[in-house]
Amino acid sequence: MTGPIGTAARTIRLALVSALLGVFALVTGCSKDEIQEKPAELVDIKPTRKVARLWSTGLGGDAQHLRLALRPIVVDDVLYAASHQGEITALSAANGKRRWTVKTKLPLSAGPEVSGSILVVGSSDGDVVALDSAKGTELWRRSIGSEILARPLIVGDLVIIRTVDGHLEALSLTDGANRWNVDESVPRLTLRGTAPPVHAGDRIVAGFDNGRVLALDPRSGEVLWDTVVNAPSGRTELERLADIDAPARVSGSDVFVVGFQGRIAMLALDSGQIWWARDASSYRGFALDDANIYLTTSDGVVMSMRRVDGAVQWEQDALKYRGLTAPAVDGDALVVADFEGFVHWLDKSSGEIVARHKTDGDRVTNAPVTSDAGVFLQTDSGALVAFKSRIAEPQVAEASQSEQP
């Protein structure tokens, strides 16, 4: 839809979403029964995992409650990050020392994504910017006219951009020229946020606000399959929210997706056929390992499910309604962060909370980033914090003088 009527419709939809976000700012869930729920109080734990804070630095650009997709990325021991005030920086993942910083003067909202020598970010105004990842030199800038709330995806010589209005567009990585675009319908009321497209072999997979998941040929934009995973249901628009905002995860020939007020499902990558589906609700997302799925639900419960059939292994509700991020795998632990900037480590096998640390005290919206260099988080106020964790060695009491030989 274009012209004044289309603009008015988009304005109304954004106003409705903003009103809904006023509720989301207070709680992590959305149902009528959850609106009055209070975040779980943190209780003391006996840590069995040792966590060291390596370094921290500030990017600035307060993004409280905007649910932006600004999440750092680590490539070859370099951490790249962007702030809502337009700053993009490259740092040493080991010590936080800056290698270069660029000020774009744009309200950045998604990324960065890095592949080879190219870094790409998106903005709230619909700008796409590509930089040289080694120097920070701007290569090109393109406007596609709609807010970008999903990390860009680089596939070969293309960058795939997903916008909040259901638009998926492929741009040339060389100069930003349009190659193809696909549009999906967007309900009048949606959650704020969009699922980023992911690369899977010879195709890309993307979830949409209407509960559908599409696989497309990245060369042409041809839709290879289209599967309804999260069909809207209910009498009111609020009840019919069925967004797929969390990124899909692909492992081998399997695709895993989860929607809000709907289901988590495993699909066949080649056909989109649903192999299994279980009731679940999440707009945060999940992590995978070889055997299990680790999910943060809409109300802040962390759970482990078997990949093969979705059977629940354990649930941890001690962090309920604390606005948790999606989990990330950190060795034999999971790591999540919450609305007060606390970072929690959970044992993968049991869900027990085994360690806790704090960032700068501000909300963390996006999942931690884990690598061999450490665990990295970006708070909504623009702070970057690096941790390193390991299993704590058991304390052995020293033998008394009389017991020594």
HELIX and SHEET records of a PDB file:
HELIX    1   1 GLY A    3  PHE A   24  1                                  22    
HELIX    2   2 LYS A   32  GLU A   34  5                                   3    
HELIX    3   3 GLN A  401  GLU A  403  5                                   3    
SHEET    1   A 4 ARG A  49  GLY A  58  0                                        
SHEET    2   A 4 ALA A 383  ILE A 391 -1                                        
SHEET    3   A 4 GLY A 374  GLN A 378 -1                                        
SHEET    4   A 4 VAL A 369  SER A 371 -1                                        
SHEET    1   B 5 ALA A  69  LEU A  70  0                                        
SHEET    2   B 5 LEU A 108  SER A 115  1                                        
SHEET    3   B 5 ILE A 118  SER A 123 -1                                        
SHEET    4   B 5 ASP A 127  ASP A 132 -1                                        
SHEET    5   B 5 GLU A 138  SER A 143 -1                                        
SHEET    1   C 4 ILE A  73  VAL A  75  0                                        
SHEET    2   C 4 VAL A  78  ALA A  82 -1                                        
SHEET    3   C 4 GLU A  87  SER A  92 -1                                        
SHEET    4   C 4 ARG A  98  LYS A 103 -1                                        
SHEET    1   D 4 LEU A 153  VAL A 155  0                                        
SHEET    2   D 4 LEU A 158  ARG A 162 -1                                        
SHEET    3   D 4 HIS A 167  SER A 172 -1                                        
SHEET    4   D 4 ASN A 178  ASP A 183 -1                                        
SHEET    1   E 4 VAL A 198  ALA A 200  0                                        
SHEET    2   E 4 ARG A 203  GLY A 207 -1                                        
SHEET    3   E 4 ARG A 212  LEU A 216 -1                                        
SHEET    4   E 4 VAL A 223  VAL A 228 -1                                        
SHEET    1   F 4 ARG A 249  SER A 251  0                                        
SHEET    2   F 4 ASP A 254  VAL A 258 -1                                        
SHEET    3   F 4 GLY A 262  ALA A 268 -1                                        
SHEET    4   F 4 ILE A 274  ALA A 280 -1                                        
SHEET    1   G 4 GLY A 285  LEU A 288  0                                        
SHEET    2   G 4 ASN A 292  THR A 296 -1                                        
SHEET    3   G 4 VAL A 302  ARG A 306 -1                                        
SHEET    4   G 4 VAL A 312  GLN A 316 -1                                        
SHEET    1   H 4 ALA A 328  ASP A 330  0                                        
SHEET    2   H 4 ALA A 333  ALA A 337 -1                                        
SHEET    3   H 4 PHE A 342  ASP A 347 -1                                        
SHEET    4   H 4 ILE A 353  LYS A 358 -1                                        
END                                                                             
